[in-house]
């Protein structure tokens, strides 16, 4: 099953996939995979559980940093051409099992923290537009112009 997920993720070209959760391919398993860059190896997360976000300033597991969530444009393989800005924690600590069954607890920052939160949302039946709307943000539909460049038009909701 993991090989099937990897193949699906690697074949996703537009938008370029950086993560995939089992429910996206019709399986009710608590599994997701991530590949944040072209050169990254695929990481496997089985039965992930969020331990904490950066909201706890006294956490010994988290570095000192701004306490502000970061808003970034997100897309999803499940909703091609739909985009929205989502505020996510810049740091998240996750407990999970890897593909060898080894339990791990790891801190993720930056883009990987965004991917982890997005994919954990999938495991809970939440797609990113729900987060956009909860945060009173805007959704966009992308299309290619005559030059092959992406253009974004706001969706009326």
PASEBA-1860 file (N, C-alpha, C; in nm, 3 decimals):
! residues 157
1> XXXXXXXX> 0.082/-0.120/0.000/0.000/0.000/0.000/0.087/0.126/0.000 ~ 0.195/0.126/0.078/0.284/0.243/0.081/0.346/0.268/-0.056 ~ 0.382/0.164/-0.127/0.438/0.179/-0.263/0.335/0.244/-0.356 ~ 0.208/0.203/-0.341/0.100/0.262/-0.421/0.084/0.411/-0.390 ~ 0.092/0.445/-0.261/0.083/0.586/-0.222/0.202/0.665/-0.279 ~ 0.322/0.610/-0.269/0.440/0.677/-0.322/0.426/0.702/-0.472 ~ 0.379/0.602/-0.544/0.361/0.617/-0.689/0.261/0.728/-0.719 ~ 0.151/0.731/-0.646/0.049/0.834/-0.666/0.107/0.973/-0.639
9> XXXXXXXX> 0.182/0.986/-0.531/0.240/1.116/-0.498/0.341/1.160/-0.603 ~ 0.426/1.069/-0.646/0.529/1.105/-0.744/0.473/1.136/-0.882 ~ 0.357/1.079/-0.915/0.296/1.104/-1.045/0.214/1.232/-1.048 ~ 0.189/1.290/-0.931/0.111/1.414/-0.925/0.197/1.528/-0.976 ~ 0.156/1.590/-1.085/0.236/1.696/-1.144/0.177/1.835/-1.129 ~ 0.047/1.849/-1.132/-0.011/1.982/-1.130/-0.137/1.982/-1.046 ~ -0.135/2.022/-0.919/-0.019/2.078/-0.851/0.080/1.969/-0.814 ~ 0.204/2.009/-0.794/0.307/1.914/-0.754/0.278/1.867/-0.612
17> XXXXXXXX> 0.266/1.737/-0.595/0.232/1.683/-0.464/0.351/1.678/-0.370 ~ 0.330/1.721/-0.246/0.433/1.713/-0.144/0.388/1.625/-0.027 ~ 0.263/1.584/-0.028/0.211/1.497/0.076/0.086/1.427/0.028 ~ 0.059/1.311/0.089/-0.059/1.233/0.052/-0.103/1.151/0.172 ~ -0.231/1.157/0.204/-0.286/1.081/0.316/-0.370/0.965/0.261 ~ -0.372/0.855/0.336/-0.444/0.735/0.293/-0.590/0.763/0.254 ~ -0.665/0.846/0.328/-0.804/0.873/0.287/-0.816/0.934/0.147 ~ -0.711/1.001/0.099/-0.714/1.060/-0.034/-0.714/0.953/-0.144
25> XXXXXXXX> -0.670/0.834/-0.111/-0.670/0.724/-0.208/-0.769/0.615/-0.166 ~ -0.868/0.655/-0.086/-0.978/0.566/-0.053/-0.954/0.464/0.057 ~ -0.850/0.481/0.136/-0.822/0.387/0.245/-0.838/0.458/0.380 ~ -0.908/0.394/0.470/-0.930/0.453/0.601/-0.821/0.411/0.700 ~ -0.698/0.432/0.659/-0.582/0.407/0.743/-0.530/0.541/0.794 ~ -0.470/0.541/0.910/-0.411/0.663/0.964/-0.264/0.668/0.922 ~ -0.245/0.697/0.794/-0.111/0.700/0.733/-0.103/0.818/0.638 ~ 0.011/0.886/0.640/0.039/0.981/0.533/0.187/0.975/0.499
33> XXXXXXXX> 0.219/1.024/0.380/0.357/1.032/0.335/0.386/1.177/0.297 ~ 0.513/1.213/0.300/0.552/1.350/0.265/0.685/1.349/0.191 ~ 0.696/1.442/0.098/0.819/1.463/0.020/0.826/1.613/-0.012 ~ 0.882/1.692/0.082/0.875/1.837/0.068/0.952/1.898/-0.049 ~ 1.055/1.829/-0.097/1.130/1.881/-0.212/1.157/1.768/-0.310 ~ 1.197/1.806/-0.430/1.231/1.706/-0.533/1.338/1.609/-0.485 ~ 1.435/1.660/-0.408/1.548/1.578/-0.365/1.522/1.502/-0.234 ~ 1.413/1.535/-0.166/1.383/1.469/-0.039/1.343/1.324/-0.060
41> XXXXXXXX> 1.375/1.243/0.040/1.323/1.106/0.042/1.181/1.113/0.095 ~ 1.101/1.016/0.060/0.963/1.011/0.109/0.966/0.967/0.255 ~ 0.899/1.044/0.339/0.884/1.010/0.481/0.747/0.948/0.501 ~ 0.741/0.846/0.585/0.616/0.774/0.614/0.577/0.800/0.759 ~ 0.448/0.830/0.779/0.394/0.859/0.911/0.273/0.768/0.934 ~ 0.286/0.675/1.027/0.178/0.580/1.057/0.125/0.612/1.196 ~ -0.007/0.620/1.207/-0.075/0.656/1.332/-0.015/0.781/1.397 ~ -0.005/0.889/1.320/0.053/1.012/1.376/-0.039/1.075/1.480
49> XXXXXXXX> 0.025/1.135/1.578/-0.048/1.205/1.683/0.026/1.334/1.712 ~ -0.046/1.445/1.702/0.015/1.574/1.730/0.036/1.587/1.880 ~ 0.159/1.613/1.919/0.193/1.628/2.061/0.170/1.772/2.104 ~ 0.222/1.866/2.027/0.201/2.007/2.059/0.237/2.096/1.940 ~ 0.181/2.217/1.947/0.212/2.322/1.850/0.300/2.423/1.922 ~ 0.331/2.531/1.855/0.418/2.632/1.915/0.346/2.724/2.013 ~ 0.219/2.701/2.042/0.145/2.791/2.129/0.192/2.785/2.275 ~ 0.265/2.680/2.313/0.312/2.667/2.451/0.454/2.724/2.462
57> XXXXXXXX> 0.469/2.847/2.508/0.602/2.909/2.510/0.696/2.845/2.610 ~ 0.645/2.766/2.705/0.731/2.703/2.806/0.774/2.562/2.768 ~ 0.740/2.518/2.648/0.773/2.383/2.608/0.924/2.364/2.595 ~ 0.979/2.260/2.660/1.122/2.235/2.645/1.157/2.176/2.509 ~ 1.058/2.128/2.434/1.083/2.064/2.305/1.093/2.163/2.190 ~ 1.054/2.287/2.214/1.045/2.383/2.104/1.146/2.496/2.123 ~ 1.204/2.543/2.011/1.302/2.652/2.020/1.232/2.784/2.051 ~ 1.308/2.883/2.096/1.248/3.015/2.113/1.222/3.070/1.973
65> XXXXXXXX> 1.109/3.129/1.956/1.068/3.173/1.824/0.949/3.267/1.838 ~ 0.911/3.333/1.730/0.790/3.413/1.734/0.670/3.322/1.761 ~ 0.573/3.371/1.838/0.457/3.290/1.874/0.346/3.299/1.769 ~ 0.375/3.359/1.658/0.275/3.387/1.556/0.263/3.272/1.456 ~ 0.138/3.237/1.422/0.118/3.139/1.317/0.149/3.204/1.182 ~ 0.187/3.122/1.087/0.228/3.172/0.956/0.120/3.141/0.854 ~ 0.085/3.240/0.771/-0.016/3.222/0.667/0.056/3.193/0.536 ~ 0.021/3.079/0.475/0.082/3.039/0.347/-0.026/2.991/0.252
73> XXXXXXXX> 0.000/3.005/0.124/-0.091/2.956/0.022/-0.080/2.805/0.015 ~ -0.193/2.736/0.027/-0.195/2.590/0.022/-0.284/2.544/-0.093 ~ -0.247/2.429/-0.146/-0.327/2.357/-0.244/-0.337/2.213/-0.199 ~ -0.404/2.131/-0.279/-0.424/1.992/-0.239/-0.447/1.906/-0.362 ~ -0.389/1.787/-0.362/-0.410/1.695/-0.474/-0.557/1.655/-0.487 ~ -0.631/1.660/-0.376/-0.774/1.624/-0.379/-0.860/1.732/-0.442 ~ -0.808/1.854/-0.448/-0.883/1.968/-0.502/-0.796/2.043/-0.602 ~ -0.769/1.981/-0.718/-0.680/2.046/-0.815/-0.729/2.187/-0.851
81> XXXXXXXX> -0.638/2.278/-0.861/-0.663/2.416/-0.903/-0.731/2.502/-0.797 ~ -0.752/2.451/-0.676/-0.810/2.531/-0.568/-0.700/2.563/-0.469 ~ -0.694/2.690/-0.428/-0.588/2.738/-0.341/-0.647/2.828/-0.233 ~ -0.578/2.841/-0.123/-0.621/2.932/-0.018/-0.510/2.954/0.083 ~ -0.514/3.069/0.147/-0.415/3.099/0.250/-0.463/3.042/0.382 ~ -0.377/2.964/0.447/-0.409/2.900/0.574/-0.304/2.939/0.677 ~ -0.348/2.978/0.795/-0.255/3.004/0.905/-0.227/2.871/0.973 ~ -0.100/2.837/0.981/-0.056/2.713/1.046/0.055/2.747/1.144
89> XXXXXXXX> 0.071/2.661/1.240/0.181/2.676/1.335/0.313/2.654/1.262 ~ 0.415/2.736/1.289/0.545/2.718/1.223/0.623/2.599/1.280 ~ 0.577/2.546/1.395/0.644/2.433/1.459/0.539/2.338/1.512 ~ 0.561/2.208/1.489/0.471/2.107/1.543/0.553/1.985/1.584 ~ 0.513/1.924/1.695/0.579/1.801/1.742/0.480/1.687/1.718 ~ 0.529/1.582/1.653/0.445/1.471/1.612/0.503/1.340/1.665 ~ 0.414/1.254/1.715/0.451/1.117/1.751/0.392/1.028/1.644 ~ 0.469/0.929/1.595/0.424/0.843/1.486/0.512/0.719/1.478
97> XXXXXXXX> 0.472/0.626/1.394/0.553/0.510/1.363/0.602/0.525/1.219 ~ 0.726/0.483/1.193/0.776/0.485/1.056/0.740/0.354/0.987 ~ 0.784/0.337/0.863/0.747/0.218/0.785/0.806/0.089/0.841 ~ 0.904/0.101/0.929/0.964/-0.018/0.991/0.900/-0.049/1.126 ~ 0.801/0.032/1.165/0.733/0.010/1.293/0.801/0.071/1.412 ~ 0.901/0.158/1.387/0.973/0.224/1.495/0.896/0.349/1.536 ~ 0.866/0.362/1.666/0.797/0.481/1.713/0.895/0.596/1.724 ~ 0.849/0.714/1.678/0.932/0.833/1.678/0.851/0.951/1.730
105> XXXXXXXX> 0.920/1.045/1.788/0.863/1.174/1.823/0.960/1.275/1.765 ~ 0.907/1.364/1.683/0.995/1.455/1.610/0.932/1.593/1.599 ~ 1.018/1.694/1.601/0.974/1.832/1.582/0.992/1.868/1.435 ~ 0.889/1.930/1.377/0.895/1.975/1.239/0.877/2.126/1.236 ~ 0.951/2.191/1.147/0.943/2.336/1.135/0.921/2.374/0.989 ~ 0.885/2.499/0.967/0.873/2.553/0.832/0.776/2.478/0.744 ~ 0.817/2.456/0.619/0.730/2.394/0.519/0.687/2.253/0.562 ~ 0.779/2.178/0.623/0.744/2.043/0.666/0.638/2.047/0.776
113> XXXXXXXX> 0.642/2.147/0.865/0.538/2.163/0.967/0.402/2.187/0.901 ~ 0.402/2.265/0.794/0.277/2.291/0.720/0.225/2.162/0.658 ~ 0.312/2.086/0.595/0.272/1.959/0.532/0.213/1.865/0.636 ~ 0.283/1.850/0.749/0.237/1.761/0.855/0.096/1.800/0.901 ~ 0.074/1.928/0.926/-0.057/1.973/0.973/-0.165/1.952/0.867 ~ -0.132/1.977/0.742/-0.226/1.957/0.632/-0.266/1.810/0.622 ~ -0.167/1.720/0.628/-0.195/1.577/0.614/-0.266/1.520/0.736 ~ -0.231/1.566/0.856/-0.304/1.523/0.976/-0.450/1.566/0.967
121> XXXXXXXX> -0.474/1.686/0.912/-0.612/1.729/0.889/-0.686/1.628/0.801 ~ -0.622/1.581/0.695/-0.685/1.480/0.608/-0.727/1.358/0.688 ~ -0.642/1.315/0.779/-0.672/1.196/0.859/-0.792/1.217/0.951 ~ -0.826/1.344/0.975/-0.943/1.377/1.056/-1.060/1.426/0.971 ~ -1.051/1.405/0.841/-1.162/1.441/0.752/-1.173/1.589/0.721 ~ -1.065/1.662/0.738/-1.066/1.807/0.716/-0.982/1.840/0.594 ~ -1.042/1.912/0.499/-0.968/1.962/0.383/-0.935/2.110/0.407 ~ -0.828/2.158/0.346/-0.779/2.292/0.375/-0.880/2.404/0.354
129> XXXXXXXX> -0.978/2.395/0.259/-1.075/2.505/0.248/-1.153/2.529/0.377 ~ -1.174/2.425/0.455/-1.241/2.445/0.584/-1.157/2.536/0.673 ~ -1.027/2.516/0.676/-0.939/2.601/0.755/-0.942/2.745/0.702 ~ -0.940/2.759/0.569/-0.946/2.893/0.508/-1.073/2.965/0.554 ~ -1.186/2.897/0.545/-1.313/2.959/0.582/-1.322/2.987/0.732 ~ -1.272/2.895/0.816/-1.269/2.918/0.961/-1.188/3.043/0.993 ~ -1.085/3.068/0.915/-0.997/3.183/0.938/-1.042/3.307/0.859 ~ -1.160/3.296/0.800/-1.219/3.408/0.724/-1.130/3.452/0.610
137> XXXXXXXX> -1.064/3.355/0.547/-0.976/3.383/0.433/-1.049/3.368/0.301 ~ -0.973/3.370/0.194/-1.028/3.362/0.059/-0.976/3.237/-0.010 ~ -1.059/3.184/-0.097/-1.021/3.071/-0.182/-1.002/3.120/-0.324 ~ -0.912/3.054/-0.397/-0.881/3.093/-0.534/-0.882/2.971/-0.625 ~ -0.915/2.995/-0.752/-0.905/2.891/-0.854/-0.792/2.933/-0.946 ~ -0.703/2.839/-0.973/-0.592/2.872/-1.062/-0.619/2.820/-1.202 ~ -0.563/2.889/-1.296/-0.569/2.846/-1.437/-0.441/2.897/-1.504 ~ -0.413/2.840/-1.619/-0.294/2.881/-1.694/-0.333/2.987/-1.796
145> XXXXXXXX> -0.252/3.092/-1.808/-0.277/3.192/-1.912/-0.210/3.145/-2.042 ~ -0.213/3.229/-2.143/-0.158/3.191/-2.274/-0.008/3.163/-2.269 ~ 0.060/3.220/-2.171/0.204/3.198/-2.157/0.236/3.075/-2.071 ~ 0.130/3.008/-2.022/0.150/2.891/-1.937/0.177/2.925/-1.791 ~ 0.155/3.050/-1.754/0.176/3.094/-1.616/0.047/3.078/-1.537 ~ 0.060/3.054/-1.407/-0.057/3.042/-1.321/-0.120/3.178/-1.295 ~ -0.252/3.180/-1.303/-0.330/3.298/-1.266/-0.432/3.254/-1.163 ~ -0.462/3.340/-1.067/-0.553/3.307/-0.959/-0.672/3.400/-0.959
153> XXXXX> -0.791/3.340/-0.958/-0.915/3.417/-0.950/-0.984/3.381/-0.821 ~ -1.028/3.483/-0.747/-1.097/3.460/-0.620/-1.231/3.389/-0.646 ~ -1.260/3.292/-0.562/-1.388/3.221/-0.570/-1.490/3.291/-0.482 ~ -1.608/3.308/-0.533/-1.717/3.365/-0.455/-1.780/3.255/-0.370 ~ -1.792/3.279/-0.242/-1.848/3.177/-0.152/-1.971/3.233/-0.083
END
